[in-house]
């Protein structure tokens, strides 16, 4: 994947914390530089944001079409069929 540099200003305390984390070997050894750490943090944030968007879409879908009588009836039929199959 192609990449481009960006310029970011961070507070000294944040940079010191990053450097301390890197000096300790990081969490799994895959993050070795400040750049790696920033990229890993952004990737983690993007994945969490995408997960939150998916969860919100699922919640909105259930709000528009809540589980109704047909789904409950299907569940009862499925449970009954499973009990009958267990007797085989």
PLY file of the C-alpha trace (Angstrom):
ply
format ascii 1.0
element vertex 88
property float x
property float y
property float z
element edge 87
property int vertex1
property int vertex2
end_header
0.00 0.00 0.00
1.31 3.44 -0.88
1.90 5.85 1.97
2.42 9.57 2.43
3.89 11.49 5.31
1.72 13.64 7.52
2.71 16.17 10.14
1.33 15.75 13.64
2.06 17.73 16.77
1.79 15.84 20.04
2.16 17.00 23.64
5.53 16.23 25.23
3.85 13.99 27.82
2.33 11.85 25.06
5.66 11.55 23.26
7.37 10.59 26.53
4.73 7.92 27.14
5.19 6.59 23.60
8.97 6.46 24.04
8.59 4.67 27.38
6.26 2.13 25.80
8.72 1.55 22.96
11.68 1.27 25.36
9.80 -1.46 27.25
9.49 -3.46 24.02
5.89 -2.54 23.28
2.97 -4.86 23.78
3.84 -7.58 21.26
7.09 -6.49 19.67
5.51 -5.52 16.33
5.51 -1.83 17.26
9.12 -0.65 17.22
9.02 3.02 16.24
6.89 6.06 16.92
5.53 5.74 13.39
4.55 2.10 14.01
2.87 3.12 17.26
0.89 5.96 15.66
-0.16 3.71 12.75
-1.22 0.93 15.14
-3.23 3.38 17.24
-5.02 4.82 14.20
-5.72 1.33 12.85
-7.17 0.27 16.21
-9.34 3.39 16.32
-10.59 2.86 12.75
-11.52 -0.78 13.48
-13.32 0.22 16.69
-15.17 2.97 14.83
-16.25 0.53 12.09
-17.44 -1.94 14.72
-19.46 0.81 16.41
-21.02 1.79 13.06
-22.01 -1.83 12.37
-23.47 -2.21 15.86
-25.46 1.01 15.41
-26.80 -0.22 12.06
-27.85 -3.53 13.60
-29.55 -1.73 16.51
-31.34 0.59 14.07
-32.51 -2.43 12.06
-33.99 -4.07 15.14
-35.64 -0.78 16.09
-37.28 -0.57 12.64
-38.27 -4.25 12.56
-38.31 -5.74 16.06
-38.54 -9.47 16.55
-42.22 -10.26 16.21
-44.67 -13.08 16.51
-43.46 -14.87 13.36
-39.91 -15.10 14.69
-41.16 -16.31 18.07
-43.33 -18.95 16.40
-40.37 -20.08 14.28
-38.36 -20.43 17.50
-41.07 -22.58 19.10
-41.31 -24.81 16.01
-37.54 -25.13 15.84
-37.34 -26.04 19.53
-40.08 -28.65 19.13
-38.36 -30.14 16.06
-35.06 -30.33 17.95
-36.71 -32.13 20.88
-38.25 -34.64 18.45
-34.89 -35.20 16.75
-33.21 -35.76 20.11
-35.51 -38.78 20.60
-34.20 -40.55 17.47
0 1
1 2
2 3
3 4
4 5
5 6
6 7
7 8
8 9
9 10
10 11
11 12
12 13
13 14
14 15
15 16
16 17
17 18
18 19
19 20
20 21
21 22
22 23
23 24
24 25
25 26
26 27
27 28
28 29
29 30
30 31
31 32
32 33
33 34
34 35
35 36
36 37
37 38
38 39
39 40
40 41
41 42
42 43
43 44
44 45
45 46
46 47
47 48
48 49
49 50
50 51
51 52
52 53
53 54
54 55
55 56
56 57
57 58
58 59
59 60
60 61
61 62
62 63
63 64
64 65
65 66
66 67
67 68
68 69
69 70
70 71
71 72
72 73
73 74
74 75
75 76
76 77
77 78
78 79
79 80
80 81
81 82
82 83
83 84
84 85
85 86
86 87
